[in-house]
Amino acid sequence: MKVGIIGGGVAGLSIGIYLQKNGFDTEVFERHSVAGGLCTGWRRGDYTFNGCMHWLLGSGEGVSFHTFWKEILDLSQFHFVYHEERVRFDVPGLLDRHGRSVFFFYNDINRFEEYLLDLAPEDGKMIRLWMNQVRYVGKHLHCLPPTFYDEGFFASVRRNAPLVKLLPMLFFMHKWSKVTNYQFSERFKNPFLRKAITLLYEKEMRMPILFFVQCYADKRVAGYPIGSSLLFSQRLEASYLQHGGKLSSGIGVDSIETKDGSAVALRLEDGTRSCCDYVVSTADWRWSVFHALGGRYLTKAQSLLENPPKESIFYSFCILYLGVDLEMKDFPHFVRYALDRPILSPDGTSYERLEVHLYNYDPTLAPAGKVTMAVDFQTREGEFWICLRKNDYSQYLQKKREFTQAVLAELEKKMAVLSGHIEVTDLTTPASYYRYTGNTLGSSQGWTPQDNVLRRLPVTRNVPGLDNVFFAGHWLEAGGGLPIALKTARDVAWVISKKENGKFVV
Ligand SMILES: Cc1cc2nc3c(=O)[nH]c(=O)nc-3n(C[C@H](O)[C@H](O)[C@H](O)COP(=O)(O)OP(=O)(O)OC[C@H]3O[C@@H](n4cnc5c(N)ncnc54)[C@H](O)[C@@H]3O)c2cc1C
């Protein structure tokens, strides 16, 4: 039984492995010359740039995603790094009670609590409340995410019975999902801490997300793999091939051919067709629905997503990558520098801070004595970059050069040591992510989570009106990311295997 999988990102390769294990004959069609999708990296001269992850949820034991990754990949091949600090950053215009202007966001909850209590003893009650929320999440991590399948009422009730224990978690999520870190900060008295809480993330953040992310870091279940995203994807691809899968890279799919309520083949961009019994698309959701299926199979709610507002699409990035001929071993791995005056991007976004990642903990990315760096800029102006590249390529290159120069000028003010040591620069834009992966507006993680983190999107893994076509990947759950790519892939493989074989083997 043949399954045609559109897209060789993490979701596509994961489905392929699961289905190969269950006796299916799969072929992944990947438009780009290499697999991996957004989870990638590339070489420039002596340097390898990490194009994606800083943390992989499930790298460590204690969370369901660890079990899922181990089903498709030998995690013991990787060495994961767990940083002591998530980030340190300037709190502009304020000093803490020891006269320092830098805030340290520690990953270990006890250490962070101790640090905060020393910083703001007058806020002891709120600090303990905050850390206790993170500890509360930690108690439930082992059974998250819950898995729901279409397996019939009684079987489903029996399998999910233990999840009753998670009910208080729903109330917890509901209560906190209304609060952002900006609002939470107002409950604190200490001005330095109050300001610091607003700066914990690049943007305003819902508190449950903050609690979960802190909890993952505290429990050491979300680490960075030495060798970066590139090695991770290469090993996932190797696992797929070892399981007997067929990867056709450099071959784009144009459309899904249907007949009498079923898909019968994939039509490829080179004009050929490939017959399939099942089709799974992990490519951009809007492309899959409105282009590959011609907008013929969708619900009314889904049809409203054809031209979604840019705010509903998870931000994209401009990232300035640097290859530096310095070792920089004693520098922190992630710093947010407050700028004296904002940098204006060519796309109109204004930035008040520089987000600087230093990969001095990954010796595989640069020769001895050298290091790679990345300066991140989130943007929702993907359309600007994508259209500029398409309509006026030389202007696009010119704007990239101008932005690179503006960033380097500010960066060298903050890190004077870099002066004269930057050997390579490479700026990615939303047009890069769009060109290599087809994600709408160059989105890095699919849809933006809505105000209510519990509210479901109208996107579904099933396609209304077609019985053998499914969707998976980061567009299936708001907030996306690698765990969602994996989980949605596993779910689809489960459905297909149960339907054809009556069981799912991992
Ligand atoms: C800078 C950055 C940092 C990130 N950091 C993290 C992190 O630390 N942790 C984390 O969990 N997540 C992170 N993410 C998000 C994560 O990388 C993505 O959510 C995840 O890789 C999505 O995987 P996917 O397989 O669903 O989709 P994609 O990676 O988008 O894969 C889809 C694939 O489909 C292919 N395709 C598209 N159209 C066609 C077609 N017509 N025919 C054939 N193939 C096609 C594309 O080329 C692509 O390879 C980050 C993303 C970015 C950009």
The ligand as an SDF file (V2000), in Angstrom:
LIG
                    3D

 53 58  0  0  0  0  0  0  0  0999 V2000
   14.7710   30.2680   13.1710 C   0  0  0  0  0  0  0  0  0  0  0  0
   13.8760   29.1790   13.6900 C   0  0  0  0  0  0  0  0  0  0  0  0
   14.0830   28.6960   14.9690 C   0  0  0  0  0  0  0  0  0  0  0  0
   13.2580   27.6740   15.4720 C   0  0  0  0  0  0  0  0  0  0  0  0
   13.5290   27.1720   16.7160 N   0  0  0  0  0  0  0  0  0  0  0  0
   12.7930   26.1280   17.1830 C   0  0  0  0  0  0  0  0  0  0  0  0
   13.1200   25.5200   18.4220 C   0  0  0  0  0  0  0  0  0  0  0  0
   14.0800   25.9020   19.0970 O   0  0  0  0  0  0  0  0  0  0  0  0
   12.3200   24.4890   18.8460 N   0  0  0  0  0  0  0  0  0  0  0  0
   11.2460   24.0430   18.1280 C   0  0  0  0  0  0  0  0  0  0  0  0
   10.5600   23.1190   18.5650 O   0  0  0  0  0  0  0  0  0  0  0  0
   10.9290   24.6050   16.9340 N   0  0  0  0  0  0  0  0  0  0  0  0
   11.6810   25.6250   16.4440 C   0  0  0  0  0  0  0  0  0  0  0  0
   11.3710   26.1770   15.2230 N   0  0  0  0  0  0  0  0  0  0  0  0
   10.1770   25.7140   14.4970 C   0  0  0  0  0  0  0  0  0  0  0  0
   10.4150   24.3870   13.7470 C   0  0  0  0  0  0  0  0  0  0  0  0
   11.5860   24.4620   13.0040 O   0  0  0  0  0  0  0  0  0  0  0  0
    9.2350   24.1140   12.8130 C   0  0  0  0  0  0  0  0  0  0  0  0
    8.0060   24.2990   13.4820 O   0  0  0  0  0  0  0  0  0  0  0  0
    9.2900   22.6740   12.2670 C   0  0  0  0  0  0  0  0  0  0  0  0
   10.5620   22.4080   11.7260 O   0  0  0  0  0  0  0  0  0  0  0  0
    8.1860   22.4660   11.2270 C   0  0  0  0  0  0  0  0  0  0  0  0
    8.3180   21.1980   10.6320 O   0  0  0  0  0  0  0  0  0  0  0  0
    7.2790   20.7170    9.5270 P   0  0  0  0  0  0  0  0  0  0  0  0
    7.7900   19.4400    8.9820 O   0  0  0  0  0  0  0  0  0  0  0  0
    5.9050   20.7640   10.0820 O   0  0  0  0  0  0  0  0  0  0  0  0
    7.2800   21.8520    8.4070 O   0  0  0  0  0  0  0  0  0  0  0  0
    8.4950   22.3810    7.3900 P   0  0  0  0  0  0  0  0  0  0  0  0
    9.7550   22.3190    8.1280 O   0  0  0  0  0  0  0  0  0  0  0  0
    7.9950   23.6370    6.8770 O   0  0  0  0  0  0  0  0  0  0  0  0
    8.4800   21.2310    6.3100 O   0  0  0  0  0  0  0  0  0  0  0  0
    7.6240   21.2520    5.2120 C   0  0  0  0  0  0  0  0  0  0  0  0
    8.4080   20.7310    4.0100 C   0  0  0  0  0  0  0  0  0  0  0  0
    7.5340   20.6720    2.9000 O   0  0  0  0  0  0  0  0  0  0  0  0
    8.2700   21.0170    1.7420 C   0  0  0  0  0  0  0  0  0  0  0  0
    7.3340   21.4520    0.7090 N   0  0  0  0  0  0  0  0  0  0  0  0
    6.5660   22.5630    0.6920 C   0  0  0  0  0  0  0  0  0  0  0  0
    5.8230   22.6130   -0.4110 N   0  0  0  0  0  0  0  0  0  0  0  0
    6.1370   21.4860   -1.1240 C   0  0  0  0  0  0  0  0  0  0  0  0
    5.7030   20.9580   -2.3800 C   0  0  0  0  0  0  0  0  0  0  0  0
    4.8040   21.6000   -3.1320 N   0  0  0  0  0  0  0  0  0  0  0  0
    6.2370   19.7880   -2.8060 N   0  0  0  0  0  0  0  0  0  0  0  0
    7.1550   19.1150   -2.0630 C   0  0  0  0  0  0  0  0  0  0  0  0
    7.5960   19.5900   -0.8920 N   0  0  0  0  0  0  0  0  0  0  0  0
    7.0960   20.7510   -0.4290 C   0  0  0  0  0  0  0  0  0  0  0  0
    9.1650   22.1380    2.2270 C   0  0  0  0  0  0  0  0  0  0  0  0
   10.2600   22.3430    1.3520 O   0  0  0  0  0  0  0  0  0  0  0  0
    9.5580   21.6310    3.6140 C   0  0  0  0  0  0  0  0  0  0  0  0
   10.7430   20.8570    3.5590 O   0  0  0  0  0  0  0  0  0  0  0  0
   12.1880   27.1800   14.6850 C   0  0  0  0  0  0  0  0  0  0  0  0
   11.9890   27.6760   13.3890 C   0  0  0  0  0  0  0  0  0  0  0  0
   12.8230   28.6520   12.8870 C   0  0  0  0  0  0  0  0  0  0  0  0
   12.6310   29.1510   11.4840 C   0  0  0  0  0  0  0  0  0  0  0  0
  1  2  1  0
  2  3  1  0
  2 52  2  0
  3  4  2  0
  4  5  1  0
  4 50  1  0
  5  6  2  0
  6  7  1  0
  6 13  1  0
  7  8  2  0
  7  9  1  0
  9 10  1  0
 10 11  2  0
 10 12  1  0
 12 13  2  0
 13 14  1  0
 14 15  1  0
 14 50  1  0
 15 16  1  0
 16 17  1  0
 16 18  1  0
 18 19  1  0
 18 20  1  0
 20 21  1  0
 20 22  1  0
 22 23  1  0
 23 24  1  0
 24 25  2  0
 24 26  1  0
 24 27  1  0
 27 28  1  0
 28 29  2  0
 28 30  1  0
 28 31  1  0
 31 32  1  0
 32 33  1  0
 33 34  1  0
 33 48  1  0
 34 35  1  0
 35 36  1  0
 35 46  1  0
 36 37  1  0
 36 45  1  0
 37 38  2  0
 38 39  1  0
 39 40  1  0
 39 45  2  0
 40 41  1  0
 40 42  2  0
 42 43  1  0
 43 44  2  0
 44 45  1  0
 46 47  1  0
 46 48  1  0
 48 49  1  0
 50 51  2  0
 51 52  1  0
 52 53  1  0
M  END
$$$$
